[in-house]
């Protein structure tokens, strides 16, 4: 790991359109258009001068291919091994995931409300690159994806039927179970995931916008490691972890997407119920579409698909809210959001410590899985939200990134999840329950089983399938772009063969996960990848703290310098050497030490109370107040 990255020209390199753990609605095309508009022509990253970094590309490639090969060749042993890893991590580290996820929320809160929140992601006088409305729209796009489609109705319904073990032990009535189900869902999709993304977004934003570094995760650690180490072995290690985590993270979302799309096709009767080949065929079909976009550079089509998906998502949400129990949805949304806020700290740190194996199993399927999943996606989403936030202060960035997507998630799950819970509790005429006789729910088909019983049900099923399919394509396309950037040290337009390789590698990883146990394997992989990355993120917090601390010191030094100049002009209080003030920031003690003894005595006398408790300058008459024009000589 001795090979280093060649120095690059400082620039403001743009990033890719990223995704929530579910794939970006704003596809890679949006990022590429913005890139072309702002990347300077002389930048190595912008001109594609960067080459593949062997110490990043090959280790990551070997790890990915070994995992895929072992899983496809030995599915049963790998399934057993995955289960063992999952049990070990949940048993020993579920507390760690809960603790660091909450810490990231508190860290973001500290940055937002401290003096560090006033620092700009860019030059001090730089204006935001996007308008507030456009910025919010991009954050909304980043927050929509396969995960929200997959879990929109399924998760609240599953929490309602099978509450967290400690809640189930209290034997809650249906109303209590429903409120707890939605509050738990809000926890998993609320402040924690976006704080996890914001930690990386702030660090990357400071590196690329304020220090002009290439668009690679390693540069977020520069304040701690220094430039030489970041360009060398330590930087390679960081980008390896980020690249492997991104491949696995994108693969988990794509795995969720194909399982749900195939379930939708089965519910429509398009394919037979017992057709194991459907998921693999869909992975292959979507991969061909992604390869076409990568090779041909069809970016307008990708942007059009992204915009269509936003309209589809909004249309689905509004239609269900209107034809469903509208008044009930708004009431439960407000009440459940209040329950989420009221129990936030307790629920955030609840790791089912007293529920034994049952508690561990619940954590593995829900909270610990989510915290690991979000962390595995941080290189992807963090780069995106950093890229679109140039010119905003840290405080504005954190407020927007944490609050806007959280509120969108509350509305999304409140409408979809609330509708499913209402139908299960009220059981209107003609409604068929999606809960089995044994209390089980098929997570792949629950969405389609519910919406097909609403007005225009078949149309809603088709729309949900289209949502998942388009999210699949846009996430795989922009995922290949991000992976190529990481493998080349920050090239915003990696060469086509590099993007082709990562598109195929991601597809193979998704297929391998399905072969190794489907959703269970996907969850285990997310939990596993999140563990090392959680450590990297804590180090990143320290680097960000140090970088912002230095920036605050510089800003306050400039203000102090201006204050001293003002005092000098107003009262004639000057140092014996102007270079002490004009040369840069100095502590008050240093400035004082630079004065001659006579000047120190004069200032001390001026600050002493006179006989009439009025501050007077030396040499002024008793009748002349210190604030008069003559006293300011």
N, C-alpha and C positions, 0 to 999 in steps of 0.2 A: 504493500500500500504506500509505496514511496513516490509514485507518480503524482504530479500535481497538475492543477488546472493552469493553463497559461493565463497571464493577467489579461483582463478585458478593459475596454474603455468604459468609464462610468456612463451609465445611461439610466433611463427609466423604463426598463423592459416591461412590456405588458404580459398579462397572464392569460391562461385559458379560461374558458367558461367551465366552472366546476359544478359539482353536484352535491346536493345533500346525499346522505347515504342512500340515496335512491336515485340519483342521476339528475343532471341538470335539466331544467326545462329550457334555460337559455343555453343553447348548444355551443359547440366549439366555434361555429361560424361567427357568433357575436364577438368572441374574444379575438378572432383573427382579424376582423374588420377594425376593431379598436387598435389592435397591434399595429396594423399597417398605418394607422393614422398618427400614432404617437411615437413609435420606435424610431430613434435617430438612425440615419443611413450609415453612420460610421460605427455603430455598435456591432460588436462581434455577434451578439445574440441576434440582433435584428437582421444581419446579413447572412446568417446561416454559416458563419465561419467556424463555429464550434464543431468539433469532431466528437465522435463517440468516446466516452471515458471508459477505458477498459476496466479500471478498478471499481467502476460502478455497474457497468453493463453486465460483465461476465459473472461476477459472484451472484448478482440478483437472478440472472438467467439460469444459472446452475441450480439455485435453490428452487425456483419455480418449476423447472423441468423435472427435477428429481421428485418433487411432490406430485406432479401430474403423472409421471411415469409410474411411480410406486402405487398410486391410487388406482390407476387404470389396470395395472398388471396384477395387483394384489388387493382387490377391493375389500374382502372380508378382514384380513389382518389390519388394513389401514382403518377400517371402521372401528375395530376393537381398540387400536392405538389412539384414534381420535377421541373415543369415549374415555379412555384412561387419562389423556391429557386434560380433557374437560373437567373430569372429576377432581383431578389434582389441583387445577387452578381455582376452581370454585371453592373447594374445601379450604384452601390455604390463602387465597388472595381476593375473595369477593369483597372483603372489608377494604382492601386497597383501592379497588375500582370505585367503590362508593365514596371513599374519603377524598381521592384525588379529583373526582368529578365535582364534588361540592367545593373543594379548594379552588378549582378553576373559576367557579361562579364568584366566590369571595374575592379572588385575585382581580377579576375583571371589575367588580364593584369598587375595590380599592383604587384601581387605576382611574376609573371614571370620576370618582369624587375627590381625588387628590390633585395636587398641582400638576402631576404628570399627565392628567387628562387634557390639559391645554396644549400639549405638543401636537404639531401638525404632521400628518403622514405626507411629507413633502417639504418643500422650502417654507420657511415661516410665513411668508406673505402669499403663498400659493392658494388659489381658489379651487374648490371642488371640481373635479373633471366632469362629473355628471350632476344634473340637477337633483334636488331632493326626491322628486317624484320618480325620476328615472332610476335613481339609486335604490329606492324602496322596491320598485318593480323588479330590479335585478336580484335583490335579496329574496323577494318572493319567488322568483324563478329558481334560485338556488335551493329554496326550501321545499320545492315540490319534486316528487319523483316516485319511483317504483315502490319505495317503502311506505309512503303515505297511501298509495293505492292498495298495496297488499294489506296493510294493517288498519286502514281507515275504519272499517266496520269490525274486522276480526278481533283486534286487540281489546277494545272496550267490552265486546260481547264475551270474550274468553275470561276476562277479569270478573265480569258479572256472574258467569256460571261457576268459575273456579277462582275465588278470591285468593289473595296472598294468604299463606298458611296461618299467620297470626290473626288476620281478619276473619278467616273462616272459623277459627276456634271460638270466636265470639258469637257465632250463629247469627249473622246480620239478617234483618228482614230485607225484602226486595229493594225498598227505597234506599236503605243504607248501602247495600251491595252495589246498586247502580251508581250512587254518588262516588263511592270508593273506586269503582271501576274506571270512571272517567277521570278522577283526580290522579289515579296511578298512571293512566295513559298520558295525561298532561305532563306528569313528571318525566316520563321517558322521552317525550318529544318537546320539552319546554326549555328552561334556562340551561340545564346541564349540557345538552349537545351543542347549543350555540355558544356557550362559554368555552367549550372545548375547541370549537372552530375559531373563536375570537382570539384565543391565546396564540394560535399559530398565525392568524391573520394579522394581528398587531406586530408580531415579531418579523414576519415576512414584509409587511408594509413599511416598517422602519428601514429594513435593509434595502428594498428596491426603490422606494420613493425618497427616502431621506438621505441614504448613503450611496444611492446609485449603483447598487450591486446587481449581478445577474439574477434571473428568476430561478433560484435553486434554494432548497430548504437549508442547506448548509450555512448560508450567509446569515441566517437568523441567530447563529451561535457565535458570530464574529466578536461581539463585545466581551465574551468570556475566553474564547480560544485564541483570538488574534488572527490576522489575515494569513500568516504562514501556515498555521495548523489547519485553518479552514480550507486552504487550497490543497493541502496534503492528505495524509492518511485519515485524520479525524473527520475531515469533510467527506471523504469517500465513504466512510462507515455510516455517517448520518444519512447520506443520499441513498446508500444501499437499503437501510432500514425503511426509509421513506418510500423507495421504489417498490420493494417487496410488499410493504403494507398497502400501497395503492393498488397493486395488481390483485392482491387478495381481497381488498375492500370492494373494488369494482366487481370482482367475480362473485362476491356474496350477493350484491344487489342484482346482478344479472341472473343468478340462480333463483332468487325470489321471483324475478320477473317471468322467467320461462315457466316456472311451476304454476304461477297464477294464470298466465295466458293459456296454457294447456288445459287447466281446469275450466276456464271460460269456454274454450272450444268444445270440451266434453259436455258442458251444461247445455250448449246450443245443439248438441247432437252432431256436430261437424265431424268429430272423430270418435271412434269407439271408446268405451269406458276403460277397457283393459288394453291400452296402447302405450307401452313403455317407451316407444321410439319417438313419441311426439316432442318431448322436451329436447331431445338431442337434435331432432330435425329443425326445431325452431331456433336453437342456438346456431346451427349451421346456416340457416336462411338469413338471420339477422346479421351474422358475421359477414356474409357475402355482401349485404347492403353496406355495411361499415367499410369493408375493403374497397368497394366501388367509390364511396365518398372520399376515402383516403387517397386513392390512386388518381381519381379524376379531379379532385379538388372542388367537388360540387358543394359550395358553401351556402349559396343562396337557398338551395333546397333544404339544407339543414336548419337554416334560420327560419325558413317558412314552417318546417315541421315543429320547431320549438314554439313558435307563436301559436300554431294550431293547437298544440298541447295545452298551452295556458288557457286558451278559450275553452277547450274541452273540459279541463279541470274546473274552471269557474262555472261552466254550464251545468256540469254534473252536480256540483255543490248547490247551485241555486235551484235547480229542478227538484232535487230531493228535499231541500228546505221548504219549497212551495207546496209540493204534493204530499209531503209528510206532515207530521203533527207540529206545525210551525210554532205555535205558542209554547208548547211543551219544550221544543228544542231550545228556544231562547231562554226559558226559565232554567232548564237543567244546565245549560251552558254557563250562565252566570253563577248559579249555585255551586256547581262543580269546580269552577275556576276559583271561587272563594275557598272551597275545601282544599284545593291544591295549595293555595297561598298559606292557609292556616296550618297545614301539616307539612309544610315544605321541608323544614330541617329534619324533623323526625323521620319522614318518609325517605328523604335523601340518604340517611345513614342507616336505614333499616336493611340489614343483611340476613334476616331470618336466622339469627344465631341460636335461638332456642327451639327451632323446629326440626333440627336434625337433618336426615337425608331428604325429607320432604321439602324443607326450606332450601337446601342446596339445589335440588332439582328445579324449584321455582326460580331461584336466582339465575341458574344457568340458562333457563328459557326466556328470562325477561331482563331484569335490571343489569346484571353483570354482562349479559350478552349485548345490551344496548350500549353500555359505557365502552366496552371493547370495540363495538362496531363504529361508534362515532370516532374513537381515537384512530382506528385504521383508516378513516376517511379524511383525517385532518390535512395531509399534504394536498389532497385534491381540492377540498372546499376552502381551506385556508388560503391557498394561492389565489383562488377566484375572488374571494371577498376582499383580499388585500389589493388585488389588481384594480377593482372598481372603486376603491376608496381613496384614491389619490386626492390630496388637498383637504381632506377632512381631519378634524382633530381626533385624538384618541378617544375623547369623551363622546363625540358625535358618532364615531365608529362603533363603540361598544353599545351605546344606547340603541342605535339602529339595528345592529347585528343580533343583539340579545332580545330586544322587545318586539320588533316587527315579526320575525318568523315565529316567535313564541305565540303571539296573538293569532297569527294565521293558523298555527297548529291547533289552537283552542277551538277556533271556528270550524276547522275541517273535521276534527274528531268529534266535536260537539254535535255537528249535523249528522255525519255518517254513523258514528257510534251511538249517538242518542236515538237515531231512528231505529237501529237494530235492537237496542234495549227496549224501546217503547213497544215495538211489535212483539217482542218476546214476553213482555209483562202483560200487555193488554190482550194479545191474541185476538185481533179482529176476525170477523167472519171470513173464511176462505184462506186465512194465513196458515202456512205449514211451518212448524218450528224447524230451525236449522240445528237444534241441539239434539243429539242422539239420546237414545234411551238410557245410556250409561253416563250421560252428562258430557259427552265429548263433542267437540266442534272441529270440523275439517277446515283448517286455516286456509287451504288453497281454494276452497269452493264457497266459503261462507258469504263472501261479498256477492257472488253471483246468485246464490240461493235467496238472499234477501232482496236484491234489487229486481230480480225477475218477477217478484210478487208485487212490485209497485206499478203504478200506471206507466205504460210504455216500457215494460220491463225488458223485453228483448232488445230494444234500442239502447237501454242503459247498459246491458251486458256488452253489447258491441262497443259502446263508447268506452267502457272500462278496459276492454281488451285493447282497443286502440291506444288508450293512455299508456298502458304498460308497454306496448310495442314501441311506441315513439320514444318513451323514456329509455327503453332498452337501446335503441339506435343512437340517440343523442349522447347517452352516458358512455357507451362503448367508443364512439367516435372521439369525444372530448377526453375520455380516459386514455386512449392511445396517444393523444397529443401531450397530455400531462406526463405520462410515463416517458415519452421521448424527450421531453424537456429535462426531466430528472436524470436521464441516462446520458445527456449531453452537457450537463453542467449549466443549463439555463438557456439553451437555444429555443427561442420562441416559435421557431418554425423548423422542427426536426425533419430530417430527410425522410422521404416516403418509405424506404425499406425499414427504417426504425419503427415507424408507426404501424406498418403492416405486421411486423414481428409482434408487437405488444397487443395488437388487436387479436391476433391468432392465439397468443399466449393466454389472454384473458378468457377467450372462448374455451380453450382447453381446460383452464382452471375451473370454469363453471361446470363443464361436463364432468370433470373429475369429482367435484363436490357432490354432484347429483348421484354419481356412481357410488360414492362412499357413504351414502346415507341421507341424501337430500337435505332438508331444512336443519336437521340435527348437526350434520357436518358443517353446514354454513355457519351456524351459530357458534360451534366450537372454534372454527377458524377465526372468526371475528374476535372472540374472547382471547385467543392465544396471541394474535397480532397486536392487540391493544396493550398487552402487558409491557413489552419492551418500549413501545412508543409512549406509554404513560411516563416512563422515566425520562425519555428525551424531552417531553413536554414540560416537565418540572424544571429541567435544566434551561429550557427555553424561557420559562418564566423568570428565572434568575438573570438570564441575558437581557431580557426585555427590561427588567427592573433597573439593571445597571445602565443600559442605553438611555432609558428615559430619565434616570437620575442625572446622567451627564448632561442631557439636553436641557433639563430644568435648571441645572447649575449655570449653564451657558446663558440661558435666557435671563435669569435673575442677575447674572453678572453684567449683562448689557444694560439692564434696567438700573442697576446700581451705578454703573458708569455714567448713565445719563443723569441720575440724581446728583452725583458728585459734580458733574459739569454745571448743573443748574444751581447748586449751592455756591459753586465758585463764582458764577456770574452774578448771583444775587447778594452774597455776603462777602465775597473776596477771600473765601477760605480755599487756599490752593496748596498743593504740595510743592516742595522745592524742586521736584523733577516731574515735568508733565508726562514723561513716558510711563510713570507709574500708573497714571490714570488712563492715558490714551493707548497704552500698549496692550490692554486686555483686562480680564476680570481679576480683581484683587480682593482679598478679605479685608474687612474693616480694620483689623489689627495691623495688617501690613501697610495699609494706607496711613494709619496713625503713626506707625514707626518711621514712615518716610518723611514726616514733617520735622522741621528744626525745633529745637527746644523753645525758642522764642515764639514760633507759630503755635506750638502746643499750649504754651502759657496763655497766649492771646485767646485761643479758642476756649480754654478752660475758664478764663475770667469771663468771657462772653456768656458761658453757660451757667455762671454762678448767679445766685439771687442777690439783688442790690438791697439797699436799706428799705426801700419801699416794695420789696418783693417783685421788682420788675427786672427783667433780664436786660443788661446793658453791655455795650461793647466798650472795651478799654479806650479811654481817651474821650469818651462822650461826657457831656455835662450832666449834672444831676437832673436838670430840667428837660433834657432831651431824651425822649423815649427811644428805646432800641429799635422800634419799628419805623421811625421817621426816615425820610429819604436821606438826610445827612448822616444817619447812623449806619447806612449801608455801604459806606466807602470801603 
